[in-house]
Amino acid sequence: MTRIHAIFILVVLWIAWCFLHSLLISRGFAERMKGILGRKYAYYRLCYVIFSFVSLLPVICFQLQLDEKVIFAWPPPWYIVKYALYAAAIILFYGGYRVYDLQYMLGIKQIDDMKHGVNNKTTDFTTEGILGYVRHPWYSGAILLVWGFGVVSDVSLVSKVVLTAYIILGTVLEEKKLIHEIGAPYRMYQKKVPMLIPWKKG
């Protein structure tokens, strides 16, 4: 297998994983699964999280076994920028941790609600904390980590570009889903608070 073929396969693997990751959580697919599974749909989110992680491992393993040609290795003083990206990502992730319902996002809350006879619902809409500065802090932090982690090589550049494009596209799709679920309040929120770059407070 030539180097070009290997990188092409890597691109296909990343795109396939991103596509599957989005498809399984899309509103249309989720509604169909809800109709099929009934009450057992409460387990869907947790299974989705586990599957997303497990299915990511083969892609990462394939990438790690490829030889890399380093393009940029964060030499001094550029490593300062690298650590700044890490610091900003940590702030964004911690801010999201403070306001997000992690049990809901992991699928644990849905299972607990089902066992106690409570109808599952989406998390309440809030603009508190970090959400007053950026609408999707975890996605913003993920992009910073993608570009700050490791060296930039011909191999890693593939994953960095594909993942960045996927995160941005996924954010846009999630925005449409949130507008569908929340309506006018979220449209007002969009006008006041940036989507990914926290350059002002809403």
C-alpha positions as CSV (number, residue, x, y, z in Angstrom):
1,M,0.0,0.0,0.0
2,T,1.5,3.3,-1.1
3,R,1.5,6.4,1.2
4,I,-1.1,8.2,-0.9
5,H,-3.4,5.1,-0.7
6,A,-2.9,4.9,3.1
7,I,-3.8,8.6,3.6
8,F,-6.8,8.2,1.3
9,I,-8.0,5.3,3.4
10,L,-7.5,7.4,6.5
11,V,-9.6,10.2,5.0
12,V,-12.4,7.7,4.1
13,L,-12.3,6.2,7.7
14,W,-12.6,9.6,9.3
15,I,-15.4,10.7,7.0
16,A,-17.2,7.4,7.5
17,W,-17.0,7.8,11.3
18,C,-18.2,11.4,11.2
19,F,-21.1,10.5,9.0
20,L,-22.2,7.6,11.1
21,H,-21.7,9.6,14.3
22,S,-24.0,12.3,12.9
23,L,-26.6,9.9,11.4
24,L,-27.2,8.0,14.6
25,I,-28.0,11.1,16.5
26,S,-29.9,12.9,13.8
27,R,-33.5,13.9,14.7
28,G,-35.0,11.8,11.9
29,F,-33.1,8.6,12.7
30,A,-33.6,9.1,16.4
31,E,-37.4,9.4,15.9
32,R,-37.5,6.2,13.9
33,M,-35.5,4.3,16.6
34,K,-37.9,5.7,19.2
35,G,-40.8,4.3,17.3
36,I,-39.1,0.9,17.0
37,L,-37.7,0.6,20.6
38,G,-40.6,2.2,22.6
39,R,-39.7,2.5,26.2
40,K,-36.3,0.9,25.6
41,Y,-35.4,4.0,23.6
42,A,-34.2,5.3,27.0
43,Y,-31.1,3.2,26.5
44,Y,-30.4,4.6,23.0
45,R,-28.3,7.6,24.1
46,L,-26.0,5.6,26.3
47,C,-25.5,3.0,23.6
48,Y,-24.8,5.8,21.1
49,V,-22.1,7.2,23.4
50,I,-20.5,3.8,23.9
51,F,-20.6,2.9,20.2
52,S,-19.2,6.3,19.2
53,F,-16.2,5.7,21.4
54,V,-15.6,2.1,20.4
55,S,-16.0,2.8,16.7
56,L,-13.4,5.6,17.0
57,L,-10.7,3.2,18.2
58,P,-10.0,1.4,14.8
59,V,-9.7,4.8,13.1
60,I,-7.2,6.0,15.7
61,C,-5.3,2.7,15.6
62,F,-5.0,2.9,11.8
63,Q,-3.7,6.5,12.0
64,L,-1.1,5.7,14.6
65,Q,0.5,2.9,12.6
66,L,1.1,5.2,9.6
67,D,4.5,6.8,9.2
68,E,4.3,10.6,9.5
69,K,6.2,13.4,7.7
70,V,6.3,16.3,10.2
71,I,5.2,19.7,8.8
72,F,5.2,21.7,12.0
73,A,6.4,20.6,15.5
74,W,5.7,23.7,17.6
75,P,9.3,24.9,18.0
76,P,10.0,27.8,20.4
77,P,8.4,30.2,20.8
78,W,5.4,28.6,19.1
79,Y,4.9,26.1,21.9
80,I,3.5,29.1,23.9
81,V,0.6,29.2,21.4
82,K,0.2,25.5,21.9
83,Y,-0.2,25.8,25.6
84,A,-2.5,28.8,25.2
85,L,-4.7,26.6,23.0
86,Y,-4.7,24.0,25.8
87,A,-5.5,26.6,28.4
88,A,-8.4,28.0,26.4
89,A,-9.8,24.5,25.7
90,I,-9.7,23.7,29.4
91,I,-11.6,26.9,30.3
92,L,-14.2,26.1,27.7
93,F,-14.6,22.5,28.7
94,Y,-14.8,23.4,32.4
95,G,-17.3,26.1,31.7
96,G,-19.5,23.6,29.8
97,Y,-19.1,21.1,32.6
98,R,-20.6,23.7,35.0
99,V,-23.8,24.2,33.0
100,Y,-24.5,21.0,31.0
101,D,-26.5,18.1,32.4
102,L,-23.8,15.5,32.0
103,Q,-26.1,12.6,33.0
104,Y,-28.5,13.6,30.2
105,M,-25.7,13.9,27.7
106,L,-24.3,10.5,28.6
107,G,-27.7,8.9,28.5
108,I,-27.9,8.0,32.2
109,K,-30.7,10.4,33.0
110,Q,-32.9,8.9,30.3
111,I,-32.6,5.4,31.8
112,D,-33.2,6.6,35.3
113,D,-36.3,8.5,34.1
114,M,-37.6,5.4,32.3
115,K,-37.2,3.3,35.4
116,H,-39.1,5.8,37.5
117,G,-41.9,6.3,35.0
118,V,-40.8,9.8,34.0
119,N,-41.2,10.9,30.3
120,N,-37.8,11.7,28.8
121,K,-37.3,15.2,27.6
122,T,-34.5,17.4,26.4
123,T,-32.4,19.4,28.8
124,D,-33.7,22.8,29.8
125,F,-32.6,25.8,27.8
126,T,-30.1,28.0,29.7
127,T,-27.8,30.9,29.0
128,E,-25.9,30.8,32.3
129,G,-22.2,30.7,32.8
130,I,-20.0,30.1,29.8
131,L,-23.2,29.9,27.6
132,G,-23.5,33.6,28.0
133,Y,-20.2,34.0,26.0
134,V,-20.4,31.1,23.4
135,R,-23.3,28.8,22.4
136,H,-21.2,25.6,22.0
137,P,-18.2,25.8,24.4
138,W,-17.3,22.1,24.1
139,Y,-17.2,22.2,20.3
140,S,-15.0,25.3,20.5
141,G,-12.7,23.6,23.0
142,A,-12.6,20.5,20.8
143,I,-11.4,22.5,17.8
144,L,-8.6,24.0,19.9
145,L,-7.5,20.6,21.2
146,V,-7.6,19.2,17.7
147,W,-5.1,21.8,16.4
148,G,-3.0,22.0,19.6
149,F,-2.5,18.3,20.2
150,G,0.6,16.7,18.8
151,V,2.7,17.8,15.8
152,V,1.2,18.7,12.5
153,S,2.2,16.1,9.9
154,D,0.9,14.9,6.6
155,V,-1.1,12.3,8.4
156,S,-2.4,14.3,11.4
157,L,-3.3,17.1,9.1
158,V,-5.9,14.9,7.6
159,S,-7.6,14.2,10.9
160,K,-7.3,17.8,12.0
161,V,-9.0,19.1,8.8
162,V,-11.7,16.5,8.7
163,L,-12.6,16.8,12.4
164,T,-12.6,20.6,12.3
165,A,-15.0,20.5,9.3
166,Y,-17.1,17.9,11.0
167,I,-17.4,19.8,14.3
168,I,-18.4,23.0,12.4
169,L,-20.9,21.1,10.3
170,G,-22.2,19.3,13.3
171,T,-22.6,22.5,15.2
172,V,-24.7,24.0,12.4
173,L,-26.9,20.9,12.3
174,E,-27.3,20.9,16.1
175,E,-28.4,24.6,15.8
176,K,-31.2,23.6,13.5
177,K,-32.2,20.9,16.0
178,L,-32.2,23.3,18.9
179,I,-34.3,25.8,16.9
180,H,-36.8,23.0,16.2
181,E,-37.0,22.1,20.0
182,I,-36.8,25.5,21.6
183,G,-38.0,27.9,18.9
184,A,-38.0,31.7,19.2
185,P,-36.0,31.9,22.5
186,Y,-33.1,30.1,20.8
187,R,-33.3,32.4,17.8
188,M,-32.9,35.4,20.1
189,Y,-30.0,33.6,21.8
190,Q,-28.3,33.2,18.4
191,K,-28.4,36.9,17.8
192,K,-26.8,37.7,21.1
193,V,-24.2,35.0,21.7
194,P,-21.5,33.8,19.2
195,M,-21.7,30.2,18.0
196,L,-18.0,29.1,18.5
197,I,-15.8,32.1,19.0
198,P,-16.5,33.7,22.4
199,W,-15.6,37.3,21.4
200,K,-18.5,39.0,23.3
201,K,-20.9,38.5,26.1
202,G,-24.6,38.1,25.2
